[in-house]
């Protein structure tokens, strides 16, 4: 019961890595405040693990701030919400840019800001983990805005680590490789695309959501109390070779 008595806000908790985080951290004693835009996902998650749920469209800054106010002062924040619009450099649209950057970057900055304000008002301490991607480190076809959003979030997280560190708030990122979620299935369903990626992984496989969740739990825990401003690849060695 590593997180007994702790409360954790998780965005994008309805599916994929966010849901895996909610399940794992609840099993370790945390109260989960789950955020998602899909009510049915929130309902099924709450039936499974309890906790609280907040339906929110993170594309809207005002409703994002309202959701954070409803969540209240919590101990930890995990930003898992994310989308991708597969567009090349020459085919990028304003709509695709706004959708991807709005949720993957702007919404994460807003949730971090509101979380930090609440923690500082409560006396400090706490931790944030932002989920980024190896796409912020390597150039992948049709991932223009996605890569920009994830690299931007890593840069912003380093600024947060510097500014929030004096308040005892740690900020880190995990950068997963292809993780077998619904979002990844859309992007990597074509064997002609996935096979060349697979051979670039020394462990010769992609990640599963539970493995990313376990790394996030580590960064939230007291076992990582001297780690801040870091980006942890959860990538089977992809970035190492």
N, C-alpha and C positions, 0 to 999 in steps of 0.2 A: 504493500500500500504506500508506494513511494510518494504519491501526491495527495495523500489523505489530508483533507481540510483545505485544499487549494482549489481555486476556481480558474478555469481556462476558457477564454474566448477562442473559437475556431471558426474562421470564415471558410466558405466552401465545404461545410461539414456534411453536406448531403450525399456526396459521392466521392469516389476515388481516394486520394491521399488524405483529404480532410476527414472523410468518414473513418478511415483506418486510424487516424490520430484520435478521433473522438472515442472509438471503441477501445483502443489501447490505454489511453490516459484515464478513461472512466474505470477500466479494469484495475488500474493502479491507484484508484481512490479519489480521483479528481471529480469535481462538479463541472460539467461541460455546459457552456453557453454556446449552442450551435447556431450558426448563421448560414442561411441558404436562401435562394430565391424560389425554391420549389417546396411548397408546403407538404406534399406527400412524402418527400425525402425526410423532412424534419419530423413528420409524424411517425414514420417507421423507425427513425433513429431514437426518438424519445421513448417509444415503446420498448426499445431494446436496452437502452442504457440509462434512461431517466434524464435528469438535468433539465435545462431550460432551452427553449428554441425561439429564434427570432427570424421571421421571414423578412428579407430585405433584398432590394435590387441595388447591388453595389455600384452599378453604373451611374447612379444618382448621388451626387455628393451630399445633398441635404438629407436624404433618407439614410445614407451611411452614417452620418453624424448622429442622427436620431437613434439608430440602432445601437450605436456605441453608448449613447446616454442611457438607453434602456438596459443594456448589459450591466452598467454600473462599474464600480471599481473592482477589478479582478486581479489575480496574481500573475497570469501569463496570457500571452496572445500568440496565436499561430495564424499566419496569413496563408491560407491554402487556396482561396478562390482564384480561379484563372480560366481564361479562354484562349483560343487560338483561331485566327482567320487565315487560311492558307492563301497567301498572295505573294507573288514575286515582286521584285523591285519595280519592274516596269508596269505591273498591273495593280499596284497598291491603290486602294481607294480611301477617301476620307472616312467613309463609314467603317471600314476595317480598322483603320488607325484609331479612331475614336473608341471603338468597342474594345480593342485589345489593350491600348494604353489606359483607357478609362478604368477598366477592372483590374488589370494586372499591376499597374503602377499607381495611378492616382488614388484608387480606393485603398490600396495598402498603405500609402502615405497618410491618408486620413485616419484609418483605424489605428495606425501607430501613434499618430499625433494625439488622438483622443485618449488612447490607452495611457500614454506617457503623462498627459495632463492629469488624469485621474490618479495615477500612481504617485506623482510628485505631490499632489494635494494631500495624499494619504501618508506622506512621509518617505516615499521612495521605495526602492527595491522592486524586484520583478524581472521578467525576461520576455523577450520577443524572439520568435523564429519566423523568418520570412522564407517561403519556398520559392526558389528561383529555378534555374535549369542550366544544364550544360550548353543549351542553345545560346546562353549569354556569353559563352567562352569560345564557341566554334560556329562557323557559318553553315547553316543548313538551308537547303533549297526551300523557298516559299515560307520562310520563318522570319521575314524582315521585321515586322512590328513586334512579334513575340520575342525575338532576340533583343530588340531595343528595350522592351518592357522589363525583361529579366536582368539585363545588364544594368539598366537604370536603377532597379530595386537594390541590387547589390551595392552600387555606389552610394545610394541614399542610406543604406543600412550602416555603412561605415561612418557616415556623418552622424547618424543616430547614436552609434556606439560611443563616439567621441563626446557628443553633447549630453547624452543621458547617463553616461558612466558615472559622473560625479553624484548622481542621484541613486546609484546602486542598481540601475536598470541595464541589463545586458541585452545586446542585440546581435543576433547571428543569422546566417542563412544556411539552408541546405540546397544544394544544386543537384537534383536527381538526373540520372540518365533517362532514357525512355522507360517509363513506368507503365505497367499494363493496366491502364485505366481506360474509360470510355473516350476521353480526349485523345489519348495516345493511339487508340485503335483507329480513329479516323485518320490521323496523320501518317500512321505507319502500317496500314493494312496491306499495302502492296509489297509482295515479297521482293520485287526488284529493288525496292527502296530499303526495306528492312535488312535484307541479307548483307549488304555492304556495311551497314552499321553494326550488325552482330559480330562480325569478324574483327572489329576494332575494339571490342571489349575483352580484356584479358580473361575475365571470368566466363566469357562465352555465353552470356545470357543478359537479358534485360532485368530490370528491378520489378519487384512487386510492391504494392502499396504498404504492406505491413513493414517491410524493411526500411522504407523511408520514415514511417511513423516511429520506429524504434530509434532512429538517429535523432529525430526531433525530440523525443522524450529525453534522450541523453543531454541535449543542449539546454533543455529546460531545467534539468535536475541539478542538485547541488554538486554532483560529480563534475560539472562543467563550470563551477563558480568563478574560475579565472579565465574563462573563454568569452571574449566579446569582440565584435568586429570581424569575425571569421566567416569564411564561406567553406562549408564542408561538402565536398563532392560525394554523392551517393551514387556511384557510377561504375562500379565493377572495374575500376582502373582505367576507364576511357581517357580521362584527361592526363593520365600519367605517361602515356605512350604516344 
